[in-house]
């Protein structure tokens, strides 16, 4: 990437400051020791015996990294071509069509809580070029839910990075947590911006990430939920360190909360530092626990979502739990976990009749059974 040196220079300051802050140290595990069971309770949603969550990176609809690289380079002649290419891709990837497909999946799975990443607000007006695009992903998705008879509300939203590189052009990215108010009573919610962030990488482009957090009651039981999206732009050697710092901040904020469910796009694969940070904080990787040996890749399809066959080669989207069962053994986690957007039958038609995927990421949906004897 043309702007790699700029990222490294920014990150050197950010990382040195973050590393000196002791509050980012992960907490000790807190895990209940009650034996779980599956035979009579799976998927019934009968009171406090199970909870279902879904995490979905909605995908902004184009290769934002390519645009940022063009804007951050000294050569300004590539700025407008990069922007126009992104607009064309956003039109092809047709978020309203994708939102309708996601709504159908939500209607089928009925998650109690949904963590969303890349909830974008896009505005592009370039009259001389005849370009006018305005998309509010949050409202489009909620409207698609309503059309399916679904009632989900925003429990918490955090606006992340902003990009306004030129007059008439803006993009805002957000983390959003939705809940079904008929099943979830929200007690408190908050949004948090990571202290370890890249910050400004080009004129009008500020890369900030964070997480949203919510405490709620489902079936008479109180849970803590969090959803995050770590940084995805920059050299790999930088991001490995940055992801670990960002996840460290989140788990430190969560403290010893239990039961707790964390989800999101970690941009980190199993075995990488960020993965180790949350595991060391006592969280169980739901996919790894319930489907051991199954790769479960979630990223990433082509930028224009046109690939006929899946091109998922990394597992970076997760659901994690604490206080609901161990990865293995007598008190192991019980339930089911699956993906959406990972097989050709999940493809949909855009407004032009072309086949596309519902996102460049597969969603992860987990139904977790509560340990026996923990119905309070």
C-alpha positions in Angstrom: 0.0 0.0 0.0 1.3 3.4 -0.9 0.7 4.8 2.5 2.3 2.1 4.6 5.1 4.3 5.9 2.5 6.9 7.0 0.5 4.2 8.9 3.7 3.0 10.6 4.7 6.5 11.7 1.2 7.1 13.2 1.1 3.7 14.8 4.5 4.0 16.4 3.1 6.8 18.6 -0.2 5.2 19.2 1.2 1.8 20.1 3.9 3.2 22.4 1.2 5.1 24.3 -1.2 2.2 24.5 1.5 -0.2 25.7 2.2 1.9 28.7 -1.4 1.8 30.0 -1.8 -1.0 32.5 -5.6 -1.0 32.4 -5.5 -2.9 29.1 -4.3 -6.1 30.8 -6.9 -8.8 30.4 -8.9 -10.0 33.4 -8.8 -13.5 35.0 -11.3 -16.1 33.8 -14.7 -16.2 35.4 -16.5 -19.4 34.4 -19.5 -21.1 36.0 -19.1 -24.7 36.9 -22.5 -26.1 36.3 -23.0 -29.0 33.9 -24.9 -28.1 30.7 -27.4 -30.2 28.8 -28.9 -30.1 25.3 -31.6 -32.7 25.0 -34.7 -30.8 25.9 -33.9 -27.2 25.6 -32.2 -26.4 22.3 -33.7 -23.6 20.3 -37.0 -23.4 22.2 -36.5 -19.8 23.5 -38.5 -20.8 26.5 -37.5 -18.4 29.1 -33.9 -18.3 30.4 -32.7 -21.6 28.9 -31.0 -20.3 25.7 -29.9 -17.1 24.1 -29.2 -16.5 20.4 -26.9 -13.8 19.0 -25.7 -12.9 15.5 -22.8 -10.9 14.3 -22.7 -9.5 10.8 -20.2 -7.2 9.0 -22.6 -5.4 6.6 -19.8 -4.4 4.3 -19.6 -0.8 3.1 -19.9 -2.1 -0.5 -16.5 -1.3 -2.0 -12.8 -1.5 -1.4 -12.3 1.4 1.0 -8.6 0.5 1.5 -8.0 1.3 -2.2 -9.7 4.7 -1.9 -7.7 5.5 1.3 -4.5 4.5 -0.4 -5.2 6.8 -3.3 -6.1 9.7 -1.0 -3.1 9.2 1.2 -0.6 9.1 -1.7 1.1 12.2 -3.0 -0.2 11.6 -6.5 -3.6 13.4 -6.5 -4.4 12.3 -10.1 -5.7 8.9 -8.8 -8.2 10.3 -6.2 -11.2 10.9 -8.4 -10.8 7.6 -10.4 -10.6 5.7 -7.1 -13.7 7.4 -5.8 -15.7 6.8 -9.0 -14.6 3.1 -9.0 -15.8 2.8 -5.5 -19.2 4.4 -6.3 -19.7 2.0 -9.2 -19.0 -0.9 -6.9 -21.3 0.4 -4.3 -24.1 0.5 -6.9 -23.4 -3.1 -7.9 -23.2 -4.4 -4.4 -26.7 -2.9 -3.8 -27.1 -2.7 -0.1 -30.9 -2.4 -0.1 -31.1 -5.9 -1.8 -28.5 -7.2 0.6 -30.5 -5.8 3.6 -33.6 -7.7 2.4 -31.7 -10.9 2.4 -30.2 -10.3 5.8 -33.7 -9.5 7.1 -35.0 -12.9 5.8 -32.1 -14.6 7.6 -32.9 -12.8 10.9 -36.6 -13.8 10.5 -35.5 -17.4 10.3 -33.0 -17.3 13.2 -34.7 -14.7 15.5 -31.6 -13.7 17.4 -32.1 -11.9 20.6 -29.1 -9.6 20.0 -27.4 -8.6 16.7 -24.0 -7.0 16.5 -23.4 -5.1 13.3 -20.2 -3.7 11.9 -19.7 -1.3 8.9 -23.0 0.3 9.4 -22.3 2.9 6.8 -23.8 6.3 6.0 -22.7 7.3 2.5 -23.2 10.5 0.7 -21.6 11.3 -2.7 -22.7 14.3 -4.8 -20.5 15.1 -7.8 -22.9 17.0 -10.2 -20.4 17.5 -13.0 -20.0 13.8 -13.2 -23.7 13.0 -12.7 -23.0 11.1 -9.5 -25.4 11.1 -6.6 -25.5 8.3 -4.0 -27.1 8.5 -0.6 -27.3 5.4 1.6 -28.1 5.1 5.3 -27.4 1.4 6.1 -29.0 1.5 9.5 -32.3 2.8 8.3 -32.4 0.6 5.2 -31.8 -2.5 7.3 -34.5 -1.5 9.9 -36.9 -0.9 7.1 -36.1 -4.3 5.6 -36.8 -5.9 9.0 -40.1 -4.1 9.3 -41.1 -5.3 5.9 -40.7 -8.9 7.3 -42.7 -8.1 10.4 -39.6 -7.9 12.6 -39.2 -5.3 15.4 -35.6 -4.7 16.3 -34.4 -1.5 17.9 -31.0 0.1 18.3 -29.7 -0.6 21.8 -26.5 1.3 21.2 -24.6 2.9 18.3 -21.0 4.2 18.1 -19.8 6.3 15.2 -16.4 5.1 14.2 -14.3 6.5 11.4 -15.2 9.4 9.1 -14.0 10.2 5.7 -14.8 13.5 4.0 -12.0 13.9 1.6 -13.7 16.5 -0.7 -16.8 18.6 -0.8 -19.9 16.5 -1.5 -18.2 13.2 -0.5 -18.6 11.6 3.0 -18.6 8.2 4.6 -19.3 7.4 8.2 -18.8 4.0 9.7 -20.6 2.8 12.9 -20.9 -0.1 15.3 -24.5 -0.9 16.1 -26.2 -3.4 18.5 -29.8 -4.3 17.8 -32.1 -6.1 20.2 -35.6 -7.6 20.0 -37.4 -5.6 22.6 -40.0 -8.3 23.2 -37.3 -10.6 24.5 -34.5 -8.2 25.7 -34.8 -5.6 28.4 -31.9 -3.2 28.0 -30.5 -2.1 31.4 -27.6 0.0 30.2 -25.5 0.6 27.1 -22.4 2.5 26.0 -20.0 3.1 23.2 -16.2 3.2 23.5 -13.6 4.4 21.1 -10.2 2.6 21.4 -7.3 4.7 22.6 -5.1 2.7 20.3 -6.1 3.9 16.8 -4.5 5.0 13.6 -6.2 8.4 13.6 -5.8 10.7 10.6 -4.2 8.9 7.6 -5.1 11.4 4.8 -6.8 14.8 4.5 -10.4 14.3 5.8 -9.9 10.6 6.6 -9.7 9.7 10.3 -9.6 6.0 11.2 -11.1 5.3 14.6 -12.5 2.0 15.8 -14.2 0.9 19.0 -16.8 -1.3 20.6 -20.4 -1.1 21.8 -21.5 -2.6 25.1 -24.9 -3.5 26.6 -26.3 -5.1 29.7 -29.7 -6.6 29.3 -32.1 -9.1 30.7 -33.3 -12.1 28.6 -35.7 -14.6 30.2 -35.1 -13.2 33.7 -31.3 -13.4 33.5 -28.8 -10.6 33.1 -26.1 -10.7 30.4 -23.4 -8.4 29.3 -23.0 -8.1 25.5 -20.3 -6.4 23.4 -19.7 -6.0 19.7 -16.5 -4.7 18.0 -14.7 -4.1 14.8 -10.9 -3.8 15.0 -8.9 -1.9 12.5 -8.5 -3.4 9.1 -6.4 -0.9 7.2 -2.6 -0.9 7.2 0.4 -3.2 7.1 -0.1 -6.7 8.6 2.9 -6.3 11.0 1.3 -3.2 12.5 -2.2 -4.7 12.7 -1.2 -7.7 14.6 0.0 -5.5 17.5 -2.9 -3.0 17.1 -5.6 -5.7 17.2 -4.2 -7.1 20.5 -4.2 -3.6 22.1 -7.7 -2.9 20.9 -9.1 -6.2 22.1 -7.2 -5.7 25.4 -8.9 -2.4 25.9 -12.3 -4.0 25.4 -11.8 -7.0 27.7 -10.4 -4.7 30.4 -13.5 -2.6 30.2 -15.7 -5.7 30.5 -13.8 -6.7 33.7 -15.2 -9.8 35.3 -18.7 -9.5 33.8 -20.3 -12.9 33.5 -22.2 -14.3 31.8 -20.9 -12.2 28.9 -21.1 -12.6 25.1 -18.7 -10.8 22.8 -19.0 -10.8 19.0 -17.7 -9.0 16.0 -15.1 -8.7 13.3 -11.8 -9.0 15.0 -9.7 -8.9 11.8 -7.6 -11.6 13.7 -7.3 -15.3 13.1 -7.1 -18.1 15.7 -3.6 -18.1 17.2 -2.9 -14.4 16.5 -2.2 -12.1 19.4 -5.7 -10.6 19.6 -7.3 -14.0 19.7 -5.0 -15.0 22.6 -5.9 -11.8 24.5 -9.6 -12.6 24.7 -9.0 -16.3 25.3 -6.7 -15.4 28.2 -9.5 -13.3 29.6 -11.6 -16.4 30.1 -13.7 -16.3 27.0 -14.6 -19.4 25.0 -14.5 -19.3 21.1 -18.0 -20.6 20.3 -17.1 -21.9 16.9 -14.0 -23.6 18.1 -15.8 -25.2 21.0 -19.0 -26.4 19.1 -17.4 -27.2 15.7 -13.8 -28.2 16.5 -11.9 -29.1 13.4 -14.2 -27.2 11.1 -12.4 -24.2 9.5 -15.4 -21.8 9.6 -13.9 -19.2 7.3 -15.8 -15.9 7.3 -13.7 -13.5 5.1 -13.7 -12.4 2.3 -15.6 -12.5 -1.0 -14.5 -10.2 -3.9 -15.0 -6.5 -3.4 -17.9 -6.4 -5.9 -19.4 -9.7 -4.4 -19.4 -11.2 -7.9 -17.5 -14.5 -7.2 -19.7 -17.5 -8.1 -18.0 -19.7 -5.5 -17.0 -18.8 -1.9 -13.6 -17.2 -1.5 -13.6 -17.2 2.2 -10.0 -18.0 3.5 -9.9 -16.6 7.0 -11.9 -16.9 10.2 -12.0 -13.4 11.7 -15.6 -13.0 12.8 -16.5 -14.5 16.2 -18.9 -15.1 19.0 -17.2 -15.5 22.4 -18.8 -16.4 25.7 -17.8 -16.3 29.3 -19.7 -18.0 32.2 -21.7 -20.2 29.9 -19.4 -23.2 29.5 -15.8 -24.2 28.8 -14.4 -25.1 25.4 -14.3 -28.8 26.4 -14.7 -31.1 29.3 -17.4 -31.9 31.8 -18.7 -28.3 31.8 -18.4 -27.7 28.1 -20.4 -25.1 26.2 -23.6 -26.4 24.6 -25.6 -25.1 21.7 -25.2 -24.6 17.9 -23.3 -22.2 15.7 -23.5 -21.6 12.0 -22.7 -19.1 9.2 -24.7 -17.2 6.7 -23.3 -16.0 3.4 -20.8 -18.8 3.0 -22.5 -21.1 0.4 -23.7 -20.3 -3.2 -27.4 -20.8 -2.2 -27.0 -17.6 0.0 -26.4 -15.5 -3.1 -29.0 -13.0 -4.1 -29.9 -10.7 -7.1 -29.0 -7.0 -7.2 -31.2 -4.4 -8.9 -29.5 -5.2 -12.2 -30.3 -8.9 -11.9 -26.6 -9.9 -11.1 -25.8 -12.5 -8.5 -24.0 -11.1 -5.4 -23.3 -12.2 -1.9 -25.1 -10.6 1.1 -21.8 -9.3 2.4 -18.1 -9.8 1.8 -18.1 -11.5 5.3 -20.2 -14.4 6.4 -22.4 -13.8 9.4 -22.0 -16.0 12.5 -25.1 -17.1 14.4 -24.9 -18.8 17.8 -27.6 -20.3 19.9 -26.2 -20.9 23.4 -27.8 -23.1 26.0 -27.6 -22.0 29.6 -25.8 -24.3 32.1 -28.3 -26.3 34.2 -29.2 -24.7 37.4 -28.4 -21.2 36.2 -31.9 -19.9 35.6 -31.7 -16.9 37.9 
